[in-house]
């Protein structure tokens, strides 16, 4: 009973995070562990006043601007 639940959980995790297991397979072959999640620099334009306020807000709250933007992007996508 316990082993079947464990197996189901393992299969679900592999299905939900294939990139992690691909990285581990690559490590087995090469003995080098690549990054699972890459970050990419982007450029876009926004209101300069808003940017200034956002920078000040993040600095005052000790929040990483990129992480906060990512969080809101994910929330927007999920709906």
PDB file of N, CA, C and O in Angstrom:
ATOM      1  N   UNK A   1       0.834  -1.200   0.000  1.00  0.00           N
ATOM      2  CA  UNK A   1       0.000   0.000   0.000  1.00  0.00           C
ATOM      3  C   UNK A   1       0.872   1.254   0.000  1.00  0.00           C
ATOM      4  O   UNK A   1       0.703   2.148  -0.829  1.00  0.00           O
ATOM      5  N   UNK A   2       1.813   1.298   0.955  1.00  0.00           N
ATOM      6  CA  UNK A   2       2.677   2.471   1.058  1.00  0.00           C
ATOM      7  C   UNK A   2       3.485   2.662  -0.219  1.00  0.00           C
ATOM      8  O   UNK A   2       3.619   3.789  -0.695  1.00  0.00           O
ATOM      9  N   UNK A   3       4.022   1.590  -0.779  1.00  0.00           N
ATOM     10  CA  UNK A   3       4.871   1.706  -1.960  1.00  0.00           C
ATOM     11  C   UNK A   3       4.083   2.187  -3.176  1.00  0.00           C
ATOM     12  O   UNK A   3       4.629   2.919  -4.002  1.00  0.00           O
ATOM     13  N   UNK A   4       2.826   1.799  -3.308  1.00  0.00           N
ATOM     14  CA  UNK A   4       2.041   2.259  -4.449  1.00  0.00           C
ATOM     15  C   UNK A   4       1.736   3.751  -4.333  1.00  0.00           C
ATOM     16  O   UNK A   4       1.732   4.459  -5.340  1.00  0.00           O
ATOM     17  N   UNK A   5       1.483   4.230  -3.125  1.00  0.00           N
ATOM     18  CA  UNK A   5       1.253   5.667  -2.929  1.00  0.00           C
ATOM     19  C   UNK A   5       2.528   6.447  -3.232  1.00  0.00           C
ATOM     20  O   UNK A   5       2.486   7.507  -3.857  1.00  0.00           O
ATOM     21  N   UNK A   6       3.659   5.912  -2.785  1.00  0.00           N
ATOM     22  CA  UNK A   6       4.948   6.545  -3.051  1.00  0.00           C
ATOM     23  C   UNK A   6       5.197   6.607  -4.556  1.00  0.00           C
ATOM     24  O   UNK A   6       5.628   7.637  -5.074  1.00  0.00           O
ATOM     25  N   UNK A   7       4.928   5.511  -5.255  1.00  0.00           N
ATOM     26  CA  UNK A   7       5.132   5.453  -6.695  1.00  0.00           C
ATOM     27  C   UNK A   7       4.227   6.444  -7.420  1.00  0.00           C
ATOM     28  O   UNK A   7       4.671   7.116  -8.352  1.00  0.00           O
ATOM     29  N   UNK A   8       2.984   6.542  -7.011  1.00  0.00           N
ATOM     30  CA  UNK A   8       2.054   7.509  -7.610  1.00  0.00           C
ATOM     31  C   UNK A   8       2.549   8.934  -7.400  1.00  0.00           C
ATOM     32  O   UNK A   8       2.510   9.755  -8.317  1.00  0.00           O
ATOM     33  N   UNK A   9       3.013   9.221  -6.191  1.00  0.00           N
ATOM     34  CA  UNK A   9       3.524  10.555  -5.885  1.00  0.00           C
ATOM     35  C   UNK A   9       4.758  10.857  -6.718  1.00  0.00           C
ATOM     36  O   UNK A   9       4.882  11.955  -7.262  1.00  0.00           O
ATOM     37  N   UNK A  10       5.669   9.901  -6.827  1.00  0.00           N
ATOM     38  CA  UNK A  10       6.885  10.090  -7.622  1.00  0.00           C
ATOM     39  C   UNK A  10       6.542  10.356  -9.085  1.00  0.00           C
ATOM     40  O   UNK A  10       7.132  11.241  -9.705  1.00  0.00           O
ATOM     41  N   UNK A  11       5.599   9.603  -9.641  1.00  0.00           N
ATOM     42  CA  UNK A  11       5.191   9.798 -11.036  1.00  0.00           C
ATOM     43  C   UNK A  11       4.570  11.172 -11.241  1.00  0.00           C
ATOM     44  O   UNK A  11       4.809  11.822 -12.259  1.00  0.00           O
ATOM     45  N   UNK A  12       3.770  11.613 -10.271  1.00  0.00           N
ATOM     46  CA  UNK A  12       3.148  12.938 -10.374  1.00  0.00           C
ATOM     47  C   UNK A  12       4.212  14.030 -10.354  1.00  0.00           C
ATOM     48  O   UNK A  12       4.146  14.978 -11.136  1.00  0.00           O
ATOM     49  N   UNK A  13       5.188  13.900  -9.466  1.00  0.00           N
ATOM     50  CA  UNK A  13       6.250  14.902  -9.366  1.00  0.00           C
ATOM     51  C   UNK A  13       7.058  14.948 -10.659  1.00  0.00           C
ATOM     52  O   UNK A  13       7.393  16.030 -11.141  1.00  0.00           O
ATOM     53  N   UNK A  14       7.369  13.796 -11.218  1.00  0.00           N
ATOM     54  CA  UNK A  14       8.105  13.745 -12.484  1.00  0.00           C
ATOM     55  C   UNK A  14       7.287  14.388 -13.597  1.00  0.00           C
ATOM     56  O   UNK A  14       7.832  15.119 -14.424  1.00  0.00           O
ATOM     57  N   UNK A  15       5.993  14.122 -13.623  1.00  0.00           N
ATOM     58  CA  UNK A  15       5.108  14.689 -14.644  1.00  0.00           C
ATOM     59  C   UNK A  15       5.028  16.211 -14.515  1.00  0.00           C
ATOM     60  O   UNK A  15       4.983  16.914 -15.524  1.00  0.00           O
ATOM     61  N   UNK A  16       5.011  16.723 -13.286  1.00  0.00           N
ATOM     62  CA  UNK A  16       4.877  18.161 -13.057  1.00  0.00           C
ATOM     63  C   UNK A  16       6.201  18.907 -13.208  1.00  0.00           C
ATOM     64  O   UNK A  16       6.197  20.110 -13.467  1.00  0.00           O
ATOM     65  N   UNK A  17       7.341  18.213 -13.052  1.00  0.00           N
ATOM     66  CA  UNK A  17       8.648  18.870 -13.090  1.00  0.00           C
ATOM     67  C   UNK A  17       9.630  18.115 -13.980  1.00  0.00           C
ATOM     68  O   UNK A  17      10.687  17.702 -13.504  1.00  0.00           O
ATOM     69  N   UNK A  18       9.311  17.925 -15.250  1.00  0.00           N
ATOM     70  CA  UNK A  18      10.200  17.121 -16.095  1.00  0.00           C
ATOM     71  C   UNK A  18      11.589  17.727 -16.255  1.00  0.00           C
ATOM     72  O   UNK A  18      12.567  16.997 -16.414  1.00  0.00           O
ATOM     73  N   UNK A  19      11.685  19.055 -16.217  1.00  0.00           N
ATOM     74  CA  UNK A  19      12.986  19.701 -16.410  1.00  0.00           C
ATOM     75  C   UNK A  19      13.973  19.346 -15.307  1.00  0.00           C
ATOM     76  O   UNK A  19      15.176  19.270 -15.559  1.00  0.00           O
ATOM     77  N   UNK A  20      13.491  19.131 -14.104  1.00  0.00           N
ATOM     78  CA  UNK A  20      14.367  18.755 -12.993  1.00  0.00           C
ATOM     79  C   UNK A  20      14.960  17.376 -13.245  1.00  0.00           C
ATOM     80  O   UNK A  20      16.155  17.164 -13.040  1.00  0.00           O
ATOM     81  N   UNK A  21      14.148  16.460 -13.677  1.00  0.00           N
ATOM     82  CA  UNK A  21      14.627  15.103 -13.910  1.00  0.00           C
ATOM     83  C   UNK A  21      15.501  15.023 -15.154  1.00  0.00           C
ATOM     84  O   UNK A  21      16.412  14.198 -15.213  1.00  0.00           O
ATOM     85  N   UNK A  22      15.239  15.870 -16.154  1.00  0.00           N
ATOM     86  CA  UNK A  22      16.123  15.933 -17.317  1.00  0.00           C
ATOM     87  C   UNK A  22      17.497  16.432 -16.898  1.00  0.00           C
ATOM     88  O   UNK A  22      18.513  15.937 -17.385  1.00  0.00           O
ATOM     89  N   UNK A  23      17.534  17.415 -15.991  1.00  0.00           N
ATOM     90  CA  UNK A  23      18.813  17.924 -15.493  1.00  0.00           C
ATOM     91  C   UNK A  23      19.567  16.840 -14.730  1.00  0.00           C
ATOM     92  O   UNK A  23      20.789  16.738 -14.846  1.00  0.00           O
ATOM     93  N   UNK A  24      18.858  16.038 -13.960  1.00  0.00           N
ATOM     94  CA  UNK A  24      19.505  14.949 -13.223  1.00  0.00           C
ATOM     95  C   UNK A  24      20.019  13.861 -14.167  1.00  0.00           C
ATOM     96  O   UNK A  24      21.084  13.288 -13.936  1.00  0.00           O
ATOM     97  N   UNK A  25      19.266  13.580 -15.224  1.00  0.00           N
ATOM     98  CA  UNK A  25      19.738  12.615 -16.217  1.00  0.00           C
ATOM     99  C   UNK A  25      21.008  13.115 -16.890  1.00  0.00           C
ATOM    100  O   UNK A  25      21.946  12.351 -17.118  1.00  0.00           O
ATOM    101  N   UNK A  26      21.027  14.414 -17.208  1.00  0.00           N
ATOM    102  CA  UNK A  26      22.220  15.003 -17.813  1.00  0.00           C
ATOM    103  C   UNK A  26      23.404  14.921 -16.856  1.00  0.00           C
ATOM    104  O   UNK A  26      24.530  14.666 -17.282  1.00  0.00           O
ATOM    105  N   UNK A  27      23.157  15.135 -15.577  1.00  0.00           N
ATOM    106  CA  UNK A  27      24.224  15.015 -14.583  1.00  0.00           C
ATOM    107  C   UNK A  27      24.788  13.594 -14.559  1.00  0.00           C
ATOM    108  O   UNK A  27      26.001  13.412 -14.455  1.00  0.00           O
ATOM    109  N   UNK A  28      23.933  12.608 -14.652  1.00  0.00           N
ATOM    110  CA  UNK A  28      24.399  11.217 -14.695  1.00  0.00           C
ATOM    111  C   UNK A  28      25.333  10.982 -15.878  1.00  0.00           C
ATOM    112  O   UNK A  28      26.322  10.259 -15.761  1.00  0.00           O
ATOM    113  N   UNK A  29      25.014  11.597 -17.021  1.00  0.00           N
ATOM    114  CA  UNK A  29      25.835  11.414 -18.217  1.00  0.00           C
ATOM    115  C   UNK A  29      27.125  12.218 -18.163  1.00  0.00           C
ATOM    116  O   UNK A  29      28.188  11.705 -18.512  1.00  0.00           O
ATOM    117  N   UNK A  30      27.043  13.494 -17.723  1.00  0.00           N
ATOM    118  CA  UNK A  30      28.170  14.425 -17.858  1.00  0.00           C
ATOM    119  C   UNK A  30      28.881  14.755 -16.554  1.00  0.00           C
ATOM    120  O   UNK A  30      29.988  15.294 -16.574  1.00  0.00           O
ATOM    121  N   UNK A  31      28.269  14.444 -15.435  1.00  0.00           N
ATOM    122  CA  UNK A  31      28.772  14.828 -14.104  1.00  0.00           C
ATOM    123  C   UNK A  31      28.815  16.344 -13.928  1.00  0.00           C
ATOM    124  O   UNK A  31      29.565  16.862 -13.101  1.00  0.00           O
ATOM    125  N   UNK A  32      28.003  17.048 -14.715  1.00  0.00           N
ATOM    126  CA  UNK A  32      27.853  18.496 -14.581  1.00  0.00           C
ATOM    127  C   UNK A  32      26.373  18.783 -14.411  1.00  0.00           C
ATOM    128  O   UNK A  32      25.545  18.300 -15.183  1.00  0.00           O
ATOM    129  N   UNK A  33      26.048  19.558 -13.411  1.00  0.00           N
ATOM    130  CA  UNK A  33      24.652  19.880 -13.147  1.00  0.00           C
ATOM    131  C   UNK A  33      24.340  21.242 -13.745  1.00  0.00           C
ATOM    132  O   UNK A  33      24.902  22.258 -13.336  1.00  0.00           O
ATOM    133  N   UNK A  34      23.442  21.250 -14.711  1.00  0.00           N
ATOM    134  CA  UNK A  34      23.053  22.518 -15.328  1.00  0.00           C
ATOM    135  C   UNK A  34      21.946  23.161 -14.513  1.00  0.00           C
ATOM    136  O   UNK A  34      21.295  22.515 -13.691  1.00  0.00           O
ATOM    137  N   UNK A  35      21.750  24.441 -14.758  1.00  0.00           N
ATOM    138  CA  UNK A  35      20.659  25.140 -14.092  1.00  0.00           C
ATOM    139  C   UNK A  35      19.333  24.598 -14.600  1.00  0.00           C
ATOM    140  O   UNK A  35      19.171  24.316 -15.788  1.00  0.00           O
ATOM    141  N   UNK A  36      18.398  24.459 -13.689  1.00  0.00           N
ATOM    142  CA  UNK A  36      17.074  23.977 -14.066  1.00  0.00           C
ATOM    143  C   UNK A  36      16.234  25.136 -14.581  1.00  0.00           C
ATOM    144  O   UNK A  36      15.453  24.985 -15.520  1.00  0.00           O
ATOM    145  N   UNK A  37      16.402  26.269 -13.967  1.00  0.00           N
ATOM    146  CA  UNK A  37      15.604  27.436 -14.326  1.00  0.00           C
ATOM    147  C   UNK A  37      16.537  28.582 -14.704  1.00  0.00           C
ATOM    148  O   UNK A  37      17.336  29.036 -13.885  1.00  0.00           O
ATOM    149  N   UNK A  38      16.434  29.039 -15.931  1.00  0.00           N
ATOM    150  CA  UNK A  38      17.254  30.150 -16.381  1.00  0.00           C
ATOM    151  C   UNK A  38      16.458  31.436 -16.280  1.00  0.00           C
ATOM    152  O   UNK A  38      15.237  31.451 -16.439  1.00  0.00           O
ATOM    153  N   UNK A  39      17.165  32.494 -16.017  1.00  0.00           N
ATOM    154  CA  UNK A  39      16.539  33.807 -15.951  1.00  0.00           C
ATOM    155  C   UNK A  39      16.960  34.562 -17.197  1.00  0.00           C
ATOM    156  O   UNK A  39      18.058  34.361 -17.716  1.00  0.00           O
ATOM    157  N   UNK A  40      16.091  35.423 -17.669  1.00  0.00           N
ATOM    158  CA  UNK A  40      16.371  36.149 -18.895  1.00  0.00           C
ATOM    159  C   UNK A  40      16.135  37.636 -18.670  1.00  0.00           C
ATOM    160  O   UNK A  40      15.145  38.043 -18.062  1.00  0.00           O
ATOM    161  N   UNK A  41      17.054  38.426 -19.168  1.00  0.00           N
ATOM    162  CA  UNK A  41      16.923  39.880 -19.066  1.00  0.00           C
ATOM    163  C   UNK A  41      15.990  40.352 -20.176  1.00  0.00           C
ATOM    164  O   UNK A  41      16.098  39.905 -21.318  1.00  0.00           O
ATOM    165  N   UNK A  42      15.071  41.259 -19.836  1.00  0.00           N
ATOM    166  CA  UNK A  42      14.147  41.803 -20.829  1.00  0.00           C
ATOM    167  C   UNK A  42      14.157  43.321 -20.746  1.00  0.00           C
ATOM    168  O   UNK A  42      14.547  43.900 -19.732  1.00  0.00           O
ATOM    169  N   UNK A  43      13.731  43.946 -21.811  1.00  0.00           N
ATOM    170  CA  UNK A  43      13.615  45.400 -21.856  1.00  0.00           C
ATOM    171  C   UNK A  43      12.190  45.766 -22.235  1.00  0.00           C
ATOM    172  O   UNK A  43      11.618  45.184 -23.157  1.00  0.00           O
ATOM    173  N   UNK A  44      11.621  46.722 -21.532  1.00  0.00           N
ATOM    174  CA  UNK A  44      10.310  47.234 -21.880  1.00  0.00           C
ATOM    175  C   UNK A  44      10.205  48.649 -21.341  1.00  0.00           C
ATOM    176  O   UNK A  44      11.025  49.068 -20.524  1.00  0.00           O
ATOM    177  N   UNK A  45       9.211  49.376 -21.789  1.00  0.00           N
ATOM    178  CA  UNK A  45       9.048  50.760 -21.357  1.00  0.00           C
ATOM    179  C   UNK A  45       7.827  50.886 -20.461  1.00  0.00           C
ATOM    180  O   UNK A  45       6.768  50.316 -20.726  1.00  0.00           O
ATOM    181  N   UNK A  46       8.009  51.654 -19.391  1.00  0.00           N
ATOM    182  CA  UNK A  46       6.908  51.978 -18.483  1.00  0.00           C
ATOM    183  C   UNK A  46       7.061  53.436 -18.072  1.00  0.00           C
ATOM    184  O   UNK A  46       8.105  54.049 -18.295  1.00  0.00           O
ATOM    185  N   UNK A  47       6.040  53.967 -17.486  1.00  0.00           N
ATOM    186  CA  UNK A  47       6.042  55.347 -17.026  1.00  0.00           C
ATOM    187  C   UNK A  47       7.188  55.572 -16.039  1.00  0.00           C
ATOM    188  O   UNK A  47       7.335  54.809 -15.085  1.00  0.00           O
ATOM    189  N   UNK A  48       7.996  56.605 -16.255  1.00  0.00           N
ATOM    190  CA  UNK A  48       9.173  56.855 -15.412  1.00  0.00           C
ATOM    191  C   UNK A  48       8.794  57.161 -13.970  1.00  0.00           C
ATOM    192  O   UNK A  48       9.515  56.787 -13.045  1.00  0.00           O
ATOM    193  N   UNK A  49       7.673  57.835 -13.774  1.00  0.00           N
ATOM    194  CA  UNK A  49       7.219  58.136 -12.417  1.00  0.00           C
ATOM    195  C   UNK A  49       6.836  56.852 -11.678  1.00  0.00           C
ATOM    196  O   UNK A  49       7.166  56.671 -10.506  1.00  0.00           O
ATOM    197  N   UNK A  50       6.143  55.976 -12.379  1.00  0.00           N
ATOM    198  CA  UNK A  50       5.759  54.696 -11.796  1.00  0.00           C
ATOM    199  C   UNK A  50       6.995  53.871 -11.450  1.00  0.00           C
ATOM    200  O   UNK A  50       7.048  53.250 -10.389  1.00  0.00           O
ATOM    201  N   UNK A  51       7.980  53.862 -12.331  1.00  0.00           N
ATOM    202  CA  UNK A  51       9.211  53.122 -12.079  1.00  0.00           C
ATOM    203  C   UNK A  51       9.922  53.659 -10.844  1.00  0.00           C
ATOM    204  O   UNK A  51      10.410  52.887 -10.019  1.00  0.00           O
ATOM    205  N   UNK A  52       9.979  54.944 -10.721  1.00  0.00           N
ATOM    206  CA  UNK A  52      10.619  55.555  -9.553  1.00  0.00           C
ATOM    207  C   UNK A  52       9.906  55.158  -8.263  1.00  0.00           C
ATOM    208  O   UNK A  52      10.548  54.799  -7.276  1.00  0.00           O
ATOM    209  N   UNK A  53       8.590  55.225  -8.278  1.00  0.00           N
ATOM    210  CA  UNK A  53       7.810  54.828  -7.102  1.00  0.00           C
ATOM    211  C   UNK A  53       8.014  53.352  -6.784  1.00  0.00           C
ATOM    212  O   UNK A  53       8.128  52.972  -5.619  1.00  0.00           O
ATOM    213  N   UNK A  54       8.059  52.522  -7.823  1.00  0.00           N
ATOM    214  CA  UNK A  54       8.244  51.085  -7.636  1.00  0.00           C
ATOM    215  C   UNK A  54       9.622  50.787  -7.044  1.00  0.00           C
ATOM    216  O   UNK A  54       9.744  49.968  -6.133  1.00  0.00           O
ATOM    217  N   UNK A  55      10.648  51.445  -7.556  1.00  0.00           N
ATOM    218  CA  UNK A  55      12.002  51.262  -7.015  1.00  0.00           C
ATOM    219  C   UNK A  55      12.052  51.649  -5.543  1.00  0.00           C
ATOM    220  O   UNK A  55      12.625  50.931  -4.724  1.00  0.00           O
ATOM    221  N   UNK A  56      11.456  52.777  -5.215  1.00  0.00           N
ATOM    222  CA  UNK A  56      11.440  53.224  -3.817  1.00  0.00           C
ATOM    223  C   UNK A  56      10.679  52.240  -2.932  1.00  0.00           C
ATOM    224  O   UNK A  56      11.119  51.921  -1.827  1.00  0.00           O
ATOM    225  N   UNK A  57       9.552  51.768  -3.417  1.00  0.00           N
ATOM    226  CA  UNK A  57       8.753  50.798  -2.667  1.00  0.00           C
ATOM    227  C   UNK A  57       9.566  49.538  -2.390  1.00  0.00           C
ATOM    228  O   UNK A  57       9.625  49.065  -1.255  1.00  0.00           O
ATOM    229  N   UNK A  58      10.182  49.007  -3.420  1.00  0.00           N
ATOM    230  CA  UNK A  58      10.966  47.775  -3.263  1.00  0.00           C
ATOM    231  C   UNK A  58      12.156  47.988  -2.337  1.00  0.00           C
ATOM    232  O   UNK A  58      12.469  47.123  -1.518  1.00  0.00           O
ATOM    233  N   UNK A  59      12.809  49.116  -2.459  1.00  0.00           N
ATOM    234  CA  UNK A  59      13.948  49.407  -1.586  1.00  0.00           C
ATOM    235  C   UNK A  59      13.487  49.519  -0.136  1.00  0.00           C
ATOM    236  O   UNK A  59      14.120  48.962   0.761  1.00  0.00           O
ATOM    237  N   UNK A  60      12.388  50.236   0.101  1.00  0.00           N
ATOM    238  CA  UNK A  60      11.872  50.416   1.467  1.00  0.00           C
ATOM    239  C   UNK A  60      11.431  49.096   2.094  1.00  0.00           C
ATOM    240  O   UNK A  60      11.607  48.885   3.294  1.00  0.00           O
ATOM    241  N   UNK A  61      10.859  48.209   1.281  1.00  0.00           N
ATOM    242  CA  UNK A  61      10.360  46.923   1.781  1.00  0.00           C
ATOM    243  C   UNK A  61      11.410  45.811   1.671  1.00  0.00           C
ATOM    244  O   UNK A  61      11.164  44.670   2.062  1.00  0.00           O
ATOM    245  N   UNK A  62      12.586  46.163   1.130  1.00  0.00           N
ATOM    246  CA  UNK A  62      13.665  45.191   0.920  1.00  0.00           C
ATOM    247  C   UNK A  62      13.177  44.009   0.071  1.00  0.00           C
ATOM    248  O   UNK A  62      13.360  42.846   0.430  1.00  0.00           O
ATOM    249  N   UNK A  63      12.550  44.343  -1.064  1.00  0.00           N
ATOM    250  CA  UNK A  63      11.992  43.352  -1.983  1.00  0.00           C
ATOM    251  C   UNK A  63      12.774  43.413  -3.291  1.00  0.00           C
ATOM    252  O   UNK A  63      13.090  44.497  -3.782  1.00  0.00           O
ATOM    253  N   UNK A  64      13.083  42.252  -3.850  1.00  0.00           N
ATOM    254  CA  UNK A  64      13.736  42.176  -5.149  1.00  0.00           C
ATOM    255  C   UNK A  64      12.705  42.537  -6.222  1.00  0.00           C
ATOM    256  O   UNK A  64      11.657  41.899  -6.326  1.00  0.00           O
ATOM    257  N   UNK A  65      13.011  43.560  -7.012  1.00  0.00           N
ATOM    258  CA  UNK A  65      12.062  44.034  -8.019  1.00  0.00           C
ATOM    259  C   UNK A  65      11.685  42.940  -9.017  1.00  0.00           C
ATOM    260  O   UNK A  65      10.510  42.765  -9.338  1.00  0.00           O
ATOM    261  N   UNK A  66      12.670  42.217  -9.498  1.00  0.00           N
ATOM    262  CA  UNK A  66      12.405  41.168 -10.491  1.00  0.00           C
ATOM    263  C   UNK A  66      11.496  40.088  -9.937  1.00  0.00           C
ATOM    264  O   UNK A  66      10.583  39.624 -10.620  1.00  0.00           O
ATOM    265  N   UNK A  67      11.745  39.693  -8.710  1.00  0.00           N
ATOM    266  CA  UNK A  67      10.930  38.633  -8.097  1.00  0.00           C
ATOM    267  C   UNK A  67       9.484  39.092  -7.927  1.00  0.00           C
ATOM    268  O   UNK A  67       8.551  38.316  -8.135  1.00  0.00           O
ATOM    269  N   UNK A  68       9.304  40.350  -7.549  1.00  0.00           N
ATOM    270  CA  UNK A  68       7.949  40.874  -7.376  1.00  0.00           C
ATOM    271  C   UNK A  68       7.220  40.943  -8.720  1.00  0.00           C
ATOM    272  O   UNK A  68       6.040  40.603  -8.807  1.00  0.00           O
ATOM    273  N   UNK A  69       7.918  41.380  -9.757  1.00  0.00           N
ATOM    274  CA  UNK A  69       7.307  41.432 -11.086  1.00  0.00           C
ATOM    275  C   UNK A  69       6.950  40.026 -11.552  1.00  0.00           C
ATOM    276  O   UNK A  69       5.864  39.804 -12.088  1.00  0.00           O
ATOM    277  N   UNK A  70       7.868  39.067 -11.349  1.00  0.00           N
ATOM    278  CA  UNK A  70       7.581  37.671 -11.709  1.00  0.00           C
ATOM    279  C   UNK A  70       6.339  37.159 -10.988  1.00  0.00           C
ATOM    280  O   UNK A  70       5.486  36.503 -11.585  1.00  0.00           O
ATOM    281  N   UNK A  71       6.253  37.467  -9.703  1.00  0.00           N
ATOM    282  CA  UNK A  71       5.104  37.017  -8.905  1.00  0.00           C
ATOM    283  C   UNK A  71       3.801  37.532  -9.512  1.00  0.00           C
ATOM    284  O   UNK A  71       2.837  36.780  -9.653  1.00  0.00           O
ATOM    285  N   UNK A  72       3.774  38.811  -9.868  1.00  0.00           N
ATOM    286  CA  UNK A  72       2.553  39.394 -10.423  1.00  0.00           C
ATOM    287  C   UNK A  72       2.267  38.873 -11.833  1.00  0.00           C
ATOM    288  O   UNK A  72       1.107  38.728 -12.217  1.00  0.00           O
ATOM    289  N   UNK A  73       3.311  38.595 -12.597  1.00  0.00           N
ATOM    290  CA  UNK A  73       3.103  38.010 -13.924  1.00  0.00           C
ATOM    291  C   UNK A  73       2.455  36.632 -13.801  1.00  0.00           C
ATOM    292  O   UNK A  73       1.522  36.310 -14.536  1.00  0.00           O
ATOM    293  N   UNK A  74       2.953  35.829 -12.873  1.00  0.00           N
ATOM    294  CA  UNK A  74       2.384  34.493 -12.656  1.00  0.00           C
ATOM    295  C   UNK A  74       0.929  34.589 -12.214  1.00  0.00           C
ATOM    296  O   UNK A  74       0.085  33.825 -12.683  1.00  0.00           O
ATOM    297  N   UNK A  75       0.634  35.522 -11.315  1.00  0.00           N
ATOM    298  CA  UNK A  75      -0.747  35.702 -10.856  1.00  0.00           C
ATOM    299  C   UNK A  75      -1.651  36.109 -12.010  1.00  0.00           C
ATOM    300  O   UNK A  75      -2.787  35.644 -12.109  1.00  0.00           O
ATOM    301  N   UNK A  76      -1.153  36.970 -12.875  1.00  0.00           N
ATOM    302  CA  UNK A  76      -1.937  37.432 -14.021  1.00  0.00           C
ATOM    303  C   UNK A  76      -2.224  36.279 -14.985  1.00  0.00           C
ATOM    304  O   UNK A  76      -3.331  36.157 -15.509  1.00  0.00           O
ATOM    305  N   UNK A  77      -1.222  35.443 -15.211  1.00  0.00           N
ATOM    306  CA  UNK A  77      -1.382  34.314 -16.129  1.00  0.00           C
ATOM    307  C   UNK A  77      -2.372  33.300 -15.575  1.00  0.00           C
ATOM    308  O   UNK A  77      -3.201  32.767 -16.313  1.00  0.00           O
ATOM    309  N   UNK A  78      -2.284  33.034 -14.283  1.00  0.00           N
ATOM    310  CA  UNK A  78      -3.164  32.043 -13.655  1.00  0.00           C
ATOM    311  C   UNK A  78      -4.605  32.529 -13.569  1.00  0.00           C
ATOM    312  O   UNK A  78      -5.542  31.733 -13.502  1.00  0.00           O
ATOM    313  N   UNK A  79      -4.763  33.855 -13.574  1.00  0.00           N
ATOM    314  CA  UNK A  79      -6.115  34.409 -13.545  1.00  0.00           C
ATOM    315  C   UNK A  79      -6.682  34.634 -12.246  1.00  0.00           C
ATOM    316  O   UNK A  79      -7.817  35.099 -12.140  1.00  0.00           O
TER     317      UNK A  79
END
